[in-house]
Amino acid sequence: MTSGADILCDTLLANGVDVCFANPGTSEMHFVAALDRKPQMRCVLGLFEGVVTGAADGYARMADKPAVTLLHLGPGLTNGLANLHNARRARTPIINIVGDHATYHRKYDSPLTSDIESLARPMSHWFRSIAGAGDIMRDTNEAFAAARDGRAVATLVLPADAAWETVPAPDIFAAALMPQPPVPDAMVTTVASAIGAGRRVTFVLAGNALRAAALPHAARLAALDKVEVRAQATSGRMERGGDRLPLRRIPFQVDAAIAELADTQMLVLVGATEPVAFFAYPGKKSRLVAEGCEVVTLASQEQDLVEALCVMADAAGAPKKALSQVKGDMPDLPAGALNGDAIAAAVAKLLPENAIVVDESVTSAPRFYDASLAAAPHDYLALTGGSIGIGMPLSVGAAVACPDRKVVALQADGSGMYTLQALWTQARERLDVVTIILANRTYNILQHEMRNVGVEDFGVNARRMLNLDDPTLDWVGLARGMGVKAISASTSEEFTACLRSALSERGPFLIQADL
Amino acid sequence: MTSGADILCDTLLANGVDVCFANPGTSEMHFVAALDRKPQMRCVLGLFEGVVTGAADGYARMADKPAVTLLHLGPGLTNGLANLHNARRARTPIINIVGDHATYHRKYDSPLTSDIESLARPMSHWFRSIAGAGDIMRDTNEAFAAARDGRAVATLVLPADAAWETVPAPDIFAAALMPQPPVPDAMVTTVASAIGAGRRVTFVLAGNALRAAALPHAARLAALDKVEVRAQATSGRMERGGDRLPLRRIPFQVDAAIAELADTQMLVLVGATEPVAFFAYPGKKSRLVAEGCEVVTLASQEQDLVEALCVMADAAGAPKKALSQVKGDMPDLPAGALNGDAIAAAVAKLLPENAIVVDESVTSAPRFYDASLAAAPHDYLALTGGSIGIGMPLSVGAAVACPDRKVVALQADGSGMYTLQALWTQARERLDVVTIILANRTYNILQHEMRNVGVEDFGVNARRMLNLDDPTLDWVGLARGMGVKAISASTSEEFTACLRSALSERGPFLIQADL
């Protein structure tokens, strides 16, 4: 006989899942006890659930396999939902395990009871509450397959009695691979015909279409006349730098995006969704493509996007090998006053080979993306769902997945405060992360948006809601308080020196860049 | 003509709401602009939404009127849900305003879109999404009435276009008071008959039944033969200390609660819900009352609980005035090693008249409640829904509501890390809060629960998930990093000296008590 909790652990291990990002509670104690019996599973504690889910996202983006969380009941889940929202938008494969009361106990509505399904559904592609220990292997494998093959956030609810119940030990096996839906020939032909007819075609890439294996095919398409290739505004992971195809992104700003897409007659989505305005504004359009532009989906995230681009390039008569692209020069190291551009230049210039860049700089270093087109080859992880507070947790997960690669996080201060507890996990796990806090001491994006709605002179209430300068946050103190080495810089020269020093060491390091 | 956002502000002000706990985003900018035109509204920024909702809870508990929040879309809401869960369990009146995309923009599923209703419903008693500016005054008044008269968490969704749309300016009026449902005579008679017949009757009090005005009537009932009066295990606000009726609470621990209620033949709920086990455990009961015990509801939270107790005491033939109760002596000031009991004794002894105690000490100072039975008169605010991370936000709200009263927060370290951003708001608003961090550097409650499930020797994974000691959190550094004065104490004498010093000053102050 074996407990449901042990079956869950064993099924995860059989599927190659050996890291669990966790913040458990009483209802999960039998599962914790089972995890404690499996030292081959690495349990990583976050002191807040937003750290747990954001770390799971970063881990799965970099490990190329599903990540697992462990959360405590409805409130623990809610604390993790904002970063699950980002993971859902990134199509990151996550098995999100939420402990629940014993099934028979739910009807008593004890204080920690809430409707977990209603809370979980909006941020989950897949949801199931386990009925009993006898179902755990099947349910876990289905959750795993949904996550891996469907690129889903799969929420699996584990009631306490399903965890503690014992049943005859099953033969544990892993989830079968679900076949990928093929890319329809008809769509390939349609797009190829449009290209052949000289229509202006723009491909928008996301997901695996932004990985190194896909980029040579994207480059072939980009070499065709009147064909443009763009990256989605934000994506979970891009492999870029070095001699990889430099890709411009669909702009975040509505007018810029509309202008950029004005001439496009056919928009072809490859793992992407149709670009729309991030927010609505009075008198501005929600859709960004021009009237009459045809929008088609070549392939979706659960399909083989590398194959889709290859087949598409062949059908469109693209050259077998594209010419190298002009990327512009690398920026010089900055001097003088410290600002976002200086930081962007310094990071791009000094970025070590094979680094992982986590970018939640928001408004503070908007030119980093362009400045780093020709930087050393690196992975670039972005904020995908607009829910701030992802950067430092994402860094945790990326560093756990790739212990031999340096993680460099560009972190806006306002967003950083959402999940600063991640620094403690960085220290606890000795993760090789350099966090750069872009300390502008405002919700700068909102000050910009206030001006967009016509407010130029801020009164007391606007200042009280949009400025973070009273009191000033001391990130050096905050980082040290959680066991992370930290230093501040207020000129470009100081910053460059700090960055060199941080990059030369191993382990977590925080630089407060005073803007 | 006036905007929907202005109508919303004016309707809140007409209802006496003049504080808004906020963390806005782009979709709320028209509302922020409207708030900026009303300097009579005090906007209090939290750097994380769990601070915002917890502060709203603390404010409404102490101000005796609804609090208002302002949150940004689904993810902003989710970050605030854990503390809304606690507020819902406390039956705290809150108007929880959530900004949404413009109604016409929702269908484009832009990156920050999610199903707000599905997310909000589990933690809201009342929910509405505003259709347009013309409905805002009505909807706001209905939300306000639901919150105030129904003691509800009322979630009101404000789409961006409803905020920016302009309509003819309405005559603004406040919500009419909804009549309270009367306490049924039949139930009073039933309970009085049971008492008259010599049955063992236990009253369980919550909500306004724990306020000063209700306690003399509760004392009259407690003077009757075979009648016990208890407080619910946790409640939003208790007025206690001084010569107020000392009330024992229904124990948290299952076996203790079952033992305590074993003899009760009739359990009478006055604003309370039936006590049940907080968690299920194998082989233990979920219900705490004995088999055959009759459970009846004398009055619910939306009724007049003071009147209910008064009528009940009269009908049961209780004395017009009850004798004073024995409370035991005040503890002495502690000496020597610092532990939870020493802190409980010192705080109880030195508590200033009319203080507000916020207790999220969890396992660290379990005897504070009893040690403070005879302390100076004070209000006692507890964690009501079991969702940790409420203490420091609750302190923010209580201090905003009662600027002339000292707030003393007993804060466990693990729970405190959930919403430590509240310290920044304490500094920004110059709030008179003394936070005592009970630094035991573990999830102690979970270590206890692990032993409950039979695990005595913790392996690597259990230690990695239940200990907070690697690295050690430096709360002094964390507090100073957010602008709060802080100091640490490691003996009882040091702690007492720190506490005296903190109590003698105004403004936020944190003491890290090394246990």
HADDOCK unambig.tbl for C-alpha pairs under 7 A between the chains (distance, minus, plus):
assign (segid A and resid 25 and name CA) (segid B and resid 446 and name CA) 6.52 0.50 0.50
assign (segid A and resid 26 and name CA) (segid B and resid 446 and name CA) 6.07 0.50 0.50
assign (segid A and resid 26 and name CA) (segid B and resid 449 and name CA) 6.19 0.50 0.50
assign (segid A and resid 27 and name CA) (segid B and resid 279 and name CA) 6.91 0.50 0.50
assign (segid A and resid 29 and name CA) (segid B and resid 449 and name CA) 6.86 0.50 0.50
assign (segid A and resid 29 and name CA) (segid B and resid 450 and name CA) 5.92 0.50 0.50
assign (segid A and resid 30 and name CA) (segid B and resid 453 and name CA) 6.76 0.50 0.50
assign (segid A and resid 32 and name CA) (segid B and resid 462 and name CA) 6.51 0.50 0.50
assign (segid A and resid 33 and name CA) (segid B and resid 455 and name CA) 6.96 0.50 0.50
assign (segid A and resid 35 and name CA) (segid B and resid 461 and name CA) 6.46 0.50 0.50
assign (segid A and resid 36 and name CA) (segid B and resid 459 and name CA) 5.61 0.50 0.50
assign (segid A and resid 36 and name CA) (segid B and resid 460 and name CA) 6.64 0.50 0.50
assign (segid A and resid 36 and name CA) (segid B and resid 461 and name CA) 4.80 0.50 0.50
assign (segid A and resid 36 and name CA) (segid B and resid 462 and name CA) 5.42 0.50 0.50
assign (segid A and resid 39 and name CA) (segid B and resid 460 and name CA) 6.92 0.50 0.50
assign (segid A and resid 39 and name CA) (segid B and resid 461 and name CA) 6.71 0.50 0.50
assign (segid A and resid 43 and name CA) (segid B and resid 461 and name CA) 5.84 0.50 0.50
assign (segid A and resid 43 and name CA) (segid B and resid 464 and name CA) 6.71 0.50 0.50
assign (segid A and resid 43 and name CA) (segid B and resid 465 and name CA) 6.99 0.50 0.50
assign (segid A and resid 45 and name CA) (segid B and resid 464 and name CA) 6.66 0.50 0.50
assign (segid A and resid 45 and name CA) (segid B and resid 465 and name CA) 5.43 0.50 0.50
assign (segid A and resid 47 and name CA) (segid B and resid 417 and name CA) 6.49 0.50 0.50
assign (segid A and resid 47 and name CA) (segid B and resid 418 and name CA) 6.74 0.50 0.50
assign (segid A and resid 48 and name CA) (segid B and resid 418 and name CA) 5.38 0.50 0.50
assign (segid A and resid 75 and name CA) (segid B and resid 82 and name CA) 4.71 0.50 0.50
assign (segid A and resid 75 and name CA) (segid B and resid 387 and name CA) 5.99 0.50 0.50
assign (segid A and resid 78 and name CA) (segid B and resid 78 and name CA) 5.45 0.50 0.50
assign (segid A and resid 78 and name CA) (segid B and resid 79 and name CA) 6.63 0.50 0.50
assign (segid A and resid 78 and name CA) (segid B and resid 81 and name CA) 6.17 0.50 0.50
assign (segid A and resid 78 and name CA) (segid B and resid 82 and name CA) 6.29 0.50 0.50
assign (segid A and resid 79 and name CA) (segid B and resid 78 and name CA) 6.66 0.50 0.50
assign (segid A and resid 79 and name CA) (segid B and resid 79 and name CA) 5.56 0.50 0.50
assign (segid A and resid 79 and name CA) (segid B and resid 82 and name CA) 6.59 0.50 0.50
assign (segid A and resid 81 and name CA) (segid B and resid 78 and name CA) 6.17 0.50 0.50
assign (segid A and resid 82 and name CA) (segid B and resid 75 and name CA) 4.72 0.50 0.50
assign (segid A and resid 82 and name CA) (segid B and resid 78 and name CA) 6.30 0.50 0.50
assign (segid A and resid 82 and name CA) (segid B and resid 79 and name CA) 6.59 0.50 0.50
assign (segid A and resid 89 and name CA) (segid B and resid 111 and name CA) 6.83 0.50 0.50
assign (segid A and resid 101 and name CA) (segid B and resid 279 and name CA) 6.71 0.50 0.50
assign (segid A and resid 101 and name CA) (segid B and resid 280 and name CA) 6.62 0.50 0.50
assign (segid A and resid 102 and name CA) (segid B and resid 280 and name CA) 6.10 0.50 0.50
assign (segid A and resid 105 and name CA) (segid B and resid 280 and name CA) 6.20 0.50 0.50
assign (segid A and resid 105 and name CA) (segid B and resid 286 and name CA) 6.33 0.50 0.50
assign (segid A and resid 108 and name CA) (segid B and resid 276 and name CA) 6.82 0.50 0.50
assign (segid A and resid 110 and name CA) (segid B and resid 276 and name CA) 6.13 0.50 0.50
assign (segid A and resid 110 and name CA) (segid B and resid 277 and name CA) 6.73 0.50 0.50
assign (segid A and resid 110 and name CA) (segid B and resid 278 and name CA) 5.50 0.50 0.50
assign (segid A and resid 111 and name CA) (segid B and resid 89 and name CA) 6.84 0.50 0.50
assign (segid A and resid 111 and name CA) (segid B and resid 278 and name CA) 6.43 0.50 0.50
assign (segid A and resid 111 and name CA) (segid B and resid 385 and name CA) 4.89 0.50 0.50
assign (segid A and resid 111 and name CA) (segid B and resid 386 and name CA) 6.36 0.50 0.50
assign (segid A and resid 112 and name CA) (segid B and resid 385 and name CA) 5.59 0.50 0.50
assign (segid A and resid 112 and name CA) (segid B and resid 386 and name CA) 5.61 0.50 0.50
assign (segid A and resid 112 and name CA) (segid B and resid 387 and name CA) 6.94 0.50 0.50
assign (segid A and resid 114 and name CA) (segid B and resid 122 and name CA) 6.04 0.50 0.50
assign (segid A and resid 115 and name CA) (segid B and resid 122 and name CA) 5.51 0.50 0.50
assign (segid A and resid 118 and name CA) (segid B and resid 118 and name CA) 5.31 0.50 0.50
assign (segid A and resid 118 and name CA) (segid B and resid 119 and name CA) 6.29 0.50 0.50
assign (segid A and resid 118 and name CA) (segid B and resid 122 and name CA) 6.95 0.50 0.50
assign (segid A and resid 119 and name CA) (segid B and resid 118 and name CA) 6.31 0.50 0.50
assign (segid A and resid 119 and name CA) (segid B and resid 119 and name CA) 4.82 0.50 0.50
assign (segid A and resid 122 and name CA) (segid B and resid 114 and name CA) 6.05 0.50 0.50
assign (segid A and resid 122 and name CA) (segid B and resid 115 and name CA) 5.53 0.50 0.50
assign (segid A and resid 122 and name CA) (segid B and resid 118 and name CA) 6.96 0.50 0.50
assign (segid A and resid 276 and name CA) (segid B and resid 108 and name CA) 6.81 0.50 0.50
assign (segid A and resid 276 and name CA) (segid B and resid 110 and name CA) 6.12 0.50 0.50
assign (segid A and resid 277 and name CA) (segid B and resid 110 and name CA) 6.73 0.50 0.50
assign (segid A and resid 278 and name CA) (segid B and resid 110 and name CA) 5.53 0.50 0.50
assign (segid A and resid 278 and name CA) (segid B and resid 111 and name CA) 6.44 0.50 0.50
assign (segid A and resid 279 and name CA) (segid B and resid 27 and name CA) 6.89 0.50 0.50
assign (segid A and resid 279 and name CA) (segid B and resid 101 and name CA) 6.70 0.50 0.50
assign (segid A and resid 280 and name CA) (segid B and resid 101 and name CA) 6.61 0.50 0.50
assign (segid A and resid 280 and name CA) (segid B and resid 102 and name CA) 6.08 0.50 0.50
assign (segid A and resid 280 and name CA) (segid B and resid 105 and name CA) 6.19 0.50 0.50
assign (segid A and resid 286 and name CA) (segid B and resid 105 and name CA) 6.31 0.50 0.50
assign (segid A and resid 385 and name CA) (segid B and resid 111 and name CA) 4.89 0.50 0.50
assign (segid A and resid 385 and name CA) (segid B and resid 112 and name CA) 5.58 0.50 0.50
assign (segid A and resid 386 and name CA) (segid B and resid 111 and name CA) 6.35 0.50 0.50
assign (segid A and resid 386 and name CA) (segid B and resid 112 and name CA) 5.58 0.50 0.50
assign (segid A and resid 387 and name CA) (segid B and resid 75 and name CA) 6.00 0.50 0.50
assign (segid A and resid 387 and name CA) (segid B and resid 112 and name CA) 6.94 0.50 0.50
assign (segid A and resid 417 and name CA) (segid B and resid 47 and name CA) 6.51 0.50 0.50
assign (segid A and resid 418 and name CA) (segid B and resid 47 and name CA) 6.74 0.50 0.50
assign (segid A and resid 418 and name CA) (segid B and resid 48 and name CA) 5.40 0.50 0.50
assign (segid A and resid 427 and name CA) (segid B and resid 471 and name CA) 6.80 0.50 0.50
assign (segid A and resid 428 and name CA) (segid B and resid 470 and name CA) 5.77 0.50 0.50
assign (segid A and resid 428 and name CA) (segid B and resid 471 and name CA) 5.86 0.50 0.50
assign (segid A and resid 446 and name CA) (segid B and resid 25 and name CA) 6.52 0.50 0.50
assign (segid A and resid 446 and name CA) (segid B and resid 26 and name CA) 6.10 0.50 0.50
assign (segid A and resid 449 and name CA) (segid B and resid 26 and name CA) 6.24 0.50 0.50
assign (segid A and resid 449 and name CA) (segid B and resid 29 and name CA) 6.87 0.50 0.50
assign (segid A and resid 450 and name CA) (segid B and resid 29 and name CA) 5.95 0.50 0.50
assign (segid A and resid 453 and name CA) (segid B and resid 30 and name CA) 6.74 0.50 0.50
assign (segid A and resid 455 and name CA) (segid B and resid 33 and name CA) 6.96 0.50 0.50
assign (segid A and resid 459 and name CA) (segid B and resid 36 and name CA) 5.61 0.50 0.50
assign (segid A and resid 460 and name CA) (segid B and resid 36 and name CA) 6.65 0.50 0.50
assign (segid A and resid 460 and name CA) (segid B and resid 39 and name CA) 6.90 0.50 0.50
assign (segid A and resid 461 and name CA) (segid B and resid 35 and name CA) 6.48 0.50 0.50
assign (segid A and resid 461 and name CA) (segid B and resid 36 and name CA) 4.80 0.50 0.50
assign (segid A and resid 461 and name CA) (segid B and resid 39 and name CA) 6.69 0.50 0.50
assign (segid A and resid 461 and name CA) (segid B and resid 43 and name CA) 5.83 0.50 0.50
assign (segid A and resid 462 and name CA) (segid B and resid 32 and name CA) 6.54 0.50 0.50
assign (segid A and resid 462 and name CA) (segid B and resid 36 and name CA) 5.41 0.50 0.50
assign (segid A and resid 464 and name CA) (segid B and resid 43 and name CA) 6.70 0.50 0.50
assign (segid A and resid 464 and name CA) (segid B and resid 45 and name CA) 6.68 0.50 0.50
assign (segid A and resid 465 and name CA) (segid B and resid 43 and name CA) 6.96 0.50 0.50
assign (segid A and resid 465 and name CA) (segid B and resid 45 and name CA) 5.45 0.50 0.50
assign (segid A and resid 470 and name CA) (segid B and resid 428 and name CA) 5.74 0.50 0.50
assign (segid A and resid 471 and name CA) (segid B and resid 427 and name CA) 6.79 0.50 0.50
assign (segid A and resid 471 and name CA) (segid B and resid 428 and name CA) 5.84 0.50 0.50
assign (segid A and resid 471 and name CA) (segid B and resid 482 and name CA) 6.99 0.50 0.50
assign (segid A and resid 471 and name CA) (segid B and resid 483 and name CA) 5.81 0.50 0.50
assign (segid A and resid 473 and name CA) (segid B and resid 481 and name CA) 5.81 0.50 0.50
assign (segid A and resid 473 and name CA) (segid B and resid 482 and name CA) 5.31 0.50 0.50
assign (segid A and resid 474 and name CA) (segid B and resid 481 and name CA) 4.50 0.50 0.50
assign (segid A and resid 474 and name CA) (segid B and resid 482 and name CA) 6.54 0.50 0.50
assign (segid A and resid 475 and name CA) (segid B and resid 481 and name CA) 6.49 0.50 0.50
assign (segid A and resid 477 and name CA) (segid B and resid 477 and name CA) 5.48 0.50 0.50
assign (segid A and resid 477 and name CA) (segid B and resid 478 and name CA) 6.33 0.50 0.50
assign (segid A and resid 477 and name CA) (segid B and resid 481 and name CA) 4.98 0.50 0.50
assign (segid A and resid 478 and name CA) (segid B and resid 477 and name CA) 6.33 0.50 0.50
assign (segid A and resid 478 and name CA) (segid B and resid 478 and name CA) 4.89 0.50 0.50
assign (segid A and resid 478 and name CA) (segid B and resid 481 and name CA) 5.27 0.50 0.50
assign (segid A and resid 481 and name CA) (segid B and resid 473 and name CA) 5.80 0.50 0.50
assign (segid A and resid 481 and name CA) (segid B and resid 474 and name CA) 4.49 0.50 0.50
assign (segid A and resid 481 and name CA) (segid B and resid 475 and name CA) 6.49 0.50 0.50
assign (segid A and resid 481 and name CA) (segid B and resid 477 and name CA) 4.97 0.50 0.50
assign (segid A and resid 481 and name CA) (segid B and resid 478 and name CA) 5.25 0.50 0.50
assign (segid A and resid 482 and name CA) (segid B and resid 471 and name CA) 6.99 0.50 0.50
assign (segid A and resid 482 and name CA) (segid B and resid 473 and name CA) 5.32 0.50 0.50
assign (segid A and resid 482 and name CA) (segid B and resid 474 and name CA) 6.55 0.50 0.50
assign (segid A and resid 483 and name CA) (segid B and resid 471 and name CA) 5.79 0.50 0.50
